[in-house]
Amino acid sequence: MYSIGEFSKITGLTVKTLRFYQEQGLLVPSQVDERTGYRYYAGNKIEAARIISELRKLEFTLAEIAQILSGQDDEAGILDHLERQKRMVTKKMRKHQAVARSLDQIIAKEREAQEAMENTDFEVEEKPLSSMLIAGVRMKGRYCDCGKGFAQIGKAFGRHICGKAFLLHYDTEYKENDADFEACMPIRKGISTEEVSVRALTGGRCAALLHRGPYEDLGRSYAKILDYMKQEGHTVETPTREIYIKGPGMIFKGNPQNYLTEIQMIFKL
């Protein structure tokens, strides 16, 4: 057995620190003299004391160290437990590294989108929209499913299509899985089928804004055109429109940074 002073010298922990660790239940003396109150430590406490000291240098909390040492009565048990802790820490590090890489991608993407918005010369403009004959497929689901609607229109009216594909948005908010929208294309002539509705789409006066870039960045342009509508005192009428002037091709997707979409919002005069 070692006295607390001897144990202090061996472990490099002050007597004050050893007493504190005893109060915390972290490193309890092997024996305490009932008459004098002197504390004595067995040799198997040395390794635990050294490990506690090293873990404190690594900024482990006392609660974390207590958990590591709990139920470990010998050096081998403590070291085995530390091996398990090391594997857990390594696993967390890999996860944190993956998160860091994802954050790098998000930061780069956001900076790119901000710079694109700052450098664009596109501004909101008001213009008239004429009525036109359209073929449309009303859909309920995810926006990315619109391609199925465009494919149905192309199959039914391919040679009569006379303009860019567009979406009519009937919701006044973003919806992830149950959005109400209609995939449309202007056509020269045609009649409705079971899947595709043919009708005249009424025109009107609208605020329009060109957006250059990926579809997932459209929200920035929506903010810009909605700010304009509020400043001018215009009330947005649904459905709003997204005209896909330049987008992915049938085979090659192209560079999303070069996609060109026009947002149109009709308002009452």
BAMARVEX-849802 format. One record per residue (C-alpha): z, y, x; chain. Coordinates in steps of 0.05 Angstrom, whole numbers. Layout:
// residues N
torvex Z = Z	Y = Y	X = X	doti = A
...
END
This chain:
// residues 269
torvex Z = 0	Y = 0	X = 0	doti = A
torvex Z = -14	Y = 71	X = 22	doti = A
torvex Z = 28	Y = 131	X = 7	doti = A
torvex Z = -7	Y = 188	X = -29	doti = A
torvex Z = -10	Y = 227	X = 36	doti = A
torvex Z = -41	Y = 168	X = 73	doti = A
torvex Z = -89	Y = 155	X = 16	doti = A
torvex Z = -108	Y = 229	X = 17	doti = A
torvex Z = -124	Y = 225	X = 91	doti = A
torvex Z = -165	Y = 161	X = 82	doti = A
torvex Z = -206	Y = 186	X = 23	doti = A
torvex Z = -213	Y = 260	X = 39	doti = A
torvex Z = -182	Y = 279	X = -28	doti = A
torvex Z = -125	Y = 328	X = -29	doti = A
torvex Z = -58	Y = 307	X = -57	doti = A
torvex Z = -67	Y = 359	X = -112	doti = A
torvex Z = -134	Y = 329	X = -130	doti = A
torvex Z = -105	Y = 258	X = -131	doti = A
torvex Z = -50	Y = 280	X = -178	doti = A
torvex Z = -101	Y = 314	X = -223	doti = A
torvex Z = -143	Y = 250	X = -225	doti = A
torvex Z = -81	Y = 211	X = -244	doti = A
torvex Z = -67	Y = 259	X = -301	doti = A
torvex Z = -139	Y = 250	X = -325	doti = A
torvex Z = -132	Y = 174	X = -321	doti = A
torvex Z = -189	Y = 172	X = -271	doti = A
torvex Z = -153	Y = 145	X = -209	doti = A
torvex Z = -84	Y = 117	X = -225	doti = A
torvex Z = -37	Y = 97	X = -169	doti = A
torvex Z = -26	Y = 23	X = -160	doti = A
torvex Z = 49	Y = 34	X = -160	doti = A
torvex Z = 98	Y = 91	X = -173	doti = A
torvex Z = 169	Y = 87	X = -147	doti = A
torvex Z = 213	Y = 97	X = -208	doti = A
torvex Z = 269	Y = 126	X = -167	doti = A
torvex Z = 232	Y = 174	X = -123	doti = A
torvex Z = 167	Y = 183	X = -162	doti = A
torvex Z = 127	Y = 169	X = -99	doti = A
torvex Z = 56	Y = 145	X = -112	doti = A
torvex Z = 25	Y = 86	X = -74	doti = A
torvex Z = -47	Y = 64	X = -73	doti = A
torvex Z = -75	Y = -6	X = -59	doti = A
torvex Z = -134	Y = -15	X = -12	doti = A
torvex Z = -180	Y = -32	X = -70	doti = A
torvex Z = -172	Y = 40	X = -95	doti = A
torvex Z = -206	Y = 69	X = -33	doti = A
torvex Z = -277	Y = 54	X = -54	doti = A
torvex Z = -265	Y = 81	X = -124	doti = A
torvex Z = -237	Y = 145	X = -94	doti = A
torvex Z = -298	Y = 153	X = -49	doti = A
torvex Z = -346	Y = 140	X = -107	doti = A
torvex Z = -310	Y = 192	X = -149	doti = A
torvex Z = -316	Y = 242	X = -93	doti = A
torvex Z = -391	Y = 229	X = -85	doti = A
torvex Z = -404	Y = 232	X = -160	doti = A
torvex Z = -368	Y = 299	X = -164	doti = A
torvex Z = -413	Y = 325	X = -110	doti = A
torvex Z = -472	Y = 304	X = -155	doti = A
torvex Z = -440	Y = 346	X = -211	doti = A
torvex Z = -421	Y = 287	X = -255	doti = A
torvex Z = -367	Y = 308	X = -304	doti = A
torvex Z = -299	Y = 274	X = -303	doti = A
torvex Z = -315	Y = 242	X = -371	doti = A
torvex Z = -380	Y = 213	X = -343	doti = A
torvex Z = -344	Y = 187	X = -281	doti = A
torvex Z = -290	Y = 156	X = -324	doti = A
torvex Z = -343	Y = 120	X = -364	doti = A
torvex Z = -376	Y = 94	X = -301	doti = A
torvex Z = -310	Y = 68	X = -274	doti = A
torvex Z = -282	Y = 41	X = -339	doti = A
torvex Z = -267	Y = -33	X = -336	doti = A
torvex Z = -286	Y = -38	X = -263	doti = A
torvex Z = -227	Y = -65	X = -222	doti = A
torvex Z = -261	Y = -81	X = -156	doti = A
torvex Z = -313	Y = -53	X = -109	doti = A
torvex Z = -366	Y = -103	X = -129	doti = A
torvex Z = -357	Y = -86	X = -203	doti = A
torvex Z = -362	Y = -12	X = -190	doti = A
torvex Z = -425	Y = -19	X = -146	doti = A
torvex Z = -458	Y = -63	X = -198	doti = A
torvex Z = -443	Y = -12	X = -251	doti = A
torvex Z = -471	Y = 43	X = -206	doti = A
torvex Z = -535	Y = 3	X = -198	doti = A
torvex Z = -542	Y = 0	X = -274	doti = A
torvex Z = -529	Y = 75	X = -278	doti = A
torvex Z = -581	Y = 87	X = -224	doti = A
torvex Z = -633	Y = 48	X = -265	doti = A
torvex Z = -615	Y = 89	X = -326	doti = A
torvex Z = -621	Y = 155	X = -287	doti = A
torvex Z = -688	Y = 133	X = -258	doti = A
torvex Z = -714	Y = 117	X = -327	doti = A
torvex Z = -691	Y = 186	X = -352	doti = A
torvex Z = -724	Y = 219	X = -292	doti = A
torvex Z = -791	Y = 186	X = -309	doti = A
torvex Z = -783	Y = 210	X = -380	doti = A
torvex Z = -766	Y = 281	X = -357	doti = A
torvex Z = -825	Y = 281	X = -309	doti = A
torvex Z = -871	Y = 261	X = -367	doti = A
torvex Z = -841	Y = 318	X = -408	doti = A
torvex Z = -852	Y = 366	X = -350	doti = A
torvex Z = -925	Y = 346	X = -346	doti = A
torvex Z = -933	Y = 355	X = -421	doti = A
torvex Z = -901	Y = 424	X = -415	doti = A
torvex Z = -950	Y = 442	X = -360	doti = A
torvex Z = -1007	Y = 423	X = -406	doti = A
torvex Z = -978	Y = 463	X = -464	doti = A
torvex Z = -967	Y = 525	X = -420	doti = A
torvex Z = -1037	Y = 521	X = -391	doti = A
torvex Z = -1068	Y = 512	X = -460	doti = A
torvex Z = -1028	Y = 569	X = -490	doti = A
torvex Z = -1045	Y = 616	X = -433	doti = A
torvex Z = -1118	Y = 598	X = -440	doti = A
torvex Z = -1116	Y = 610	X = -515	doti = A
torvex Z = -1080	Y = 677	X = -505	doti = A
torvex Z = -1130	Y = 700	X = -453	doti = A
torvex Z = -1188	Y = 679	X = -498	doti = A
torvex Z = -1160	Y = 720	X = -556	doti = A
torvex Z = -1147	Y = 780	X = -511	doti = A
torvex Z = -1216	Y = 778	X = -480	doti = A
torvex Z = -1256	Y = 765	X = -543	doti = A
torvex Z = -1295	Y = 823	X = -572	doti = A
torvex Z = -1295	Y = 793	X = -642	doti = A
torvex Z = -1264	Y = 838	X = -695	doti = A
torvex Z = -1254	Y = 831	X = -769	doti = A
torvex Z = -1312	Y = 859	X = -809	doti = A
torvex Z = -1325	Y = 866	X = -883	doti = A
torvex Z = -1390	Y = 842	X = -911	doti = A
torvex Z = -1422	Y = 817	X = -976	doti = A
torvex Z = -1432	Y = 743	X = -989	doti = A
torvex Z = -1490	Y = 722	X = -1033	doti = A
torvex Z = -1486	Y = 665	X = -1083	doti = A
torvex Z = -1517	Y = 601	X = -1058	doti = A
torvex Z = -1531	Y = 531	X = -1079	doti = A
torvex Z = -1484	Y = 481	X = -1045	doti = A
torvex Z = -1470	Y = 407	X = -1043	doti = A
torvex Z = -1396	Y = 393	X = -1037	doti = A
torvex Z = -1347	Y = 335	X = -1032	doti = A
torvex Z = -1277	Y = 353	X = -1056	doti = A
torvex Z = -1225	Y = 317	X = -1013	doti = A
torvex Z = -1150	Y = 308	X = -1008	doti = A
torvex Z = -1121	Y = 288	X = -942	doti = A
torvex Z = -1124	Y = 309	X = -869	doti = A
torvex Z = -1172	Y = 365	X = -848	doti = A
torvex Z = -1201	Y = 320	X = -794	doti = A
torvex Z = -1227	Y = 274	X = -848	doti = A
torvex Z = -1279	Y = 327	X = -869	doti = A
torvex Z = -1332	Y = 292	X = -827	doti = A
torvex Z = -1335	Y = 237	X = -879	doti = A
torvex Z = -1353	Y = 288	X = -932	doti = A
torvex Z = -1406	Y = 320	X = -888	doti = A
torvex Z = -1435	Y = 251	X = -875	doti = A
torvex Z = -1440	Y = 238	X = -950	doti = A
torvex Z = -1476	Y = 304	X = -961	doti = A
torvex Z = -1523	Y = 291	X = -903	doti = A
torvex Z = -1540	Y = 222	X = -929	doti = A
torvex Z = -1555	Y = 248	X = -1000	doti = A
torvex Z = -1589	Y = 315	X = -985	doti = A
torvex Z = -1609	Y = 312	X = -911	doti = A
torvex Z = -1678	Y = 345	X = -916	doti = A
torvex Z = -1655	Y = 397	X = -966	doti = A
torvex Z = -1597	Y = 424	X = -924	doti = A
torvex Z = -1611	Y = 496	X = -905	doti = A
torvex Z = -1549	Y = 523	X = -869	doti = A
torvex Z = -1486	Y = 510	X = -831	doti = A
torvex Z = -1432	Y = 462	X = -854	doti = A
torvex Z = -1368	Y = 495	X = -880	doti = A
torvex Z = -1302	Y = 480	X = -913	doti = A
torvex Z = -1272	Y = 511	X = -975	doti = A
torvex Z = -1196	Y = 513	X = -970	doti = A
torvex Z = -1161	Y = 511	X = -1037	doti = A
torvex Z = -1090	Y = 513	X = -1009	doti = A
torvex Z = -1055	Y = 577	X = -991	doti = A
torvex Z = -1014	Y = 542	X = -937	doti = A
torvex Z = -1025	Y = 491	X = -882	doti = A
torvex Z = -1017	Y = 419	X = -904	doti = A
torvex Z = -1016	Y = 361	X = -856	doti = A
torvex Z = -1034	Y = 299	X = -897	doti = A
torvex Z = -1050	Y = 323	X = -968	doti = A
torvex Z = -1093	Y = 384	X = -958	doti = A
torvex Z = -1140	Y = 404	X = -1015	doti = A
torvex Z = -1208	Y = 422	X = -987	doti = A
torvex Z = -1282	Y = 413	X = -999	doti = A
torvex Z = -1334	Y = 395	X = -947	doti = A
torvex Z = -1397	Y = 435	X = -964	doti = A
torvex Z = -1468	Y = 449	X = -941	doti = A
torvex Z = -1519	Y = 498	X = -969	doti = A
torvex Z = -1580	Y = 463	X = -998	doti = A
torvex Z = -1648	Y = 486	X = -1025	doti = A
torvex Z = -1646	Y = 441	X = -1086	doti = A
torvex Z = -1614	Y = 378	X = -1113	doti = A
torvex Z = -1572	Y = 349	X = -1168	doti = A
torvex Z = -1502	Y = 321	X = -1167	doti = A
torvex Z = -1488	Y = 249	X = -1151	doti = A
torvex Z = -1425	Y = 207	X = -1164	doti = A
torvex Z = -1398	Y = 229	X = -1096	doti = A
torvex Z = -1428	Y = 298	X = -1085	doti = A
torvex Z = -1423	Y = 359	X = -1130	doti = A
torvex Z = -1483	Y = 407	X = -1131	doti = A
torvex Z = -1470	Y = 477	X = -1158	doti = A
torvex Z = -1477	Y = 551	X = -1146	doti = A
torvex Z = -1422	Y = 580	X = -1102	doti = A
torvex Z = -1406	Y = 650	X = -1125	doti = A
torvex Z = -1410	Y = 705	X = -1073	doti = A
torvex Z = -1370	Y = 769	X = -1066	doti = A
torvex Z = -1343	Y = 816	X = -1013	doti = A
torvex Z = -1305	Y = 785	X = -957	doti = A
torvex Z = -1268	Y = 799	X = -892	doti = A
torvex Z = -1298	Y = 756	X = -837	doti = A
torvex Z = -1276	Y = 740	X = -766	doti = A
torvex Z = -1311	Y = 698	X = -713	doti = A
torvex Z = -1267	Y = 650	X = -674	doti = A
torvex Z = -1288	Y = 621	X = -608	doti = A
torvex Z = -1250	Y = 560	X = -584	doti = A
torvex Z = -1219	Y = 494	X = -608	doti = A
torvex Z = -1204	Y = 484	X = -681	doti = A
torvex Z = -1130	Y = 474	X = -666	doti = A
torvex Z = -1128	Y = 547	X = -642	doti = A
torvex Z = -1155	Y = 575	X = -708	doti = A
torvex Z = -1085	Y = 596	X = -727	doti = A
torvex Z = -1089	Y = 655	X = -679	doti = A
torvex Z = -1151	Y = 681	X = -714	doti = A
torvex Z = -1121	Y = 669	X = -782	doti = A
torvex Z = -1063	Y = 714	X = -761	doti = A
torvex Z = -1112	Y = 768	X = -741	doti = A
torvex Z = -1152	Y = 767	X = -805	doti = A
torvex Z = -1091	Y = 762	X = -850	doti = A
torvex Z = -1061	Y = 822	X = -814	doti = A
torvex Z = -1125	Y = 860	X = -830	doti = A
torvex Z = -1123	Y = 839	X = -903	doti = A
torvex Z = -1051	Y = 864	X = -909	doti = A
torvex Z = -1067	Y = 930	X = -874	doti = A
torvex Z = -1125	Y = 942	X = -921	doti = A
torvex Z = -1086	Y = 921	X = -983	doti = A
torvex Z = -1134	Y = 865	X = -999	doti = A
torvex Z = -1112	Y = 804	X = -1038	doti = A
torvex Z = -1141	Y = 738	X = -1013	doti = A
torvex Z = -1177	Y = 697	X = -1064	doti = A
torvex Z = -1181	Y = 622	X = -1058	doti = A
torvex Z = -1218	Y = 583	X = -1036	doti = A
torvex Z = -1224	Y = 613	X = -966	doti = A
torvex Z = -1281	Y = 590	X = -922	doti = A
torvex Z = -1291	Y = 563	X = -851	doti = A
torvex Z = -1364	Y = 564	X = -829	doti = A
torvex Z = -1378	Y = 519	X = -770	doti = A
torvex Z = -1431	Y = 557	X = -732	doti = A
torvex Z = -1425	Y = 517	X = -668	doti = A
torvex Z = -1384	Y = 454	X = -661	doti = A
torvex Z = -1387	Y = 382	X = -636	doti = A
torvex Z = -1454	Y = 347	X = -640	doti = A
torvex Z = -1467	Y = 279	X = -670	doti = A
torvex Z = -1463	Y = 245	X = -602	doti = A
torvex Z = -1432	Y = 295	X = -553	doti = A
torvex Z = -1371	Y = 336	X = -572	doti = A
torvex Z = -1388	Y = 391	X = -523	doti = A
torvex Z = -1336	Y = 440	X = -496	doti = A
torvex Z = -1286	Y = 459	X = -550	doti = A
torvex Z = -1277	Y = 526	X = -516	doti = A
torvex Z = -1347	Y = 543	X = -538	doti = A
torvex Z = -1340	Y = 523	X = -611	doti = A
torvex Z = -1355	Y = 581	X = -658	doti = A
torvex Z = -1324	Y = 584	X = -727	doti = A
torvex Z = -1327	Y = 641	X = -778	doti = A
torvex Z = -1267	Y = 651	X = -824	doti = A
torvex Z = -1285	Y = 684	X = -889	doti = A
torvex Z = -1236	Y = 711	X = -940	doti = A
torvex Z = -1263	Y = 739	X = -1006	doti = A
torvex Z = -1223	Y = 794	X = -1039	doti = A
torvex Z = -1227	Y = 833	X = -1104	doti = A
torvex Z = -1260	Y = 901	X = -1102	doti = A
END
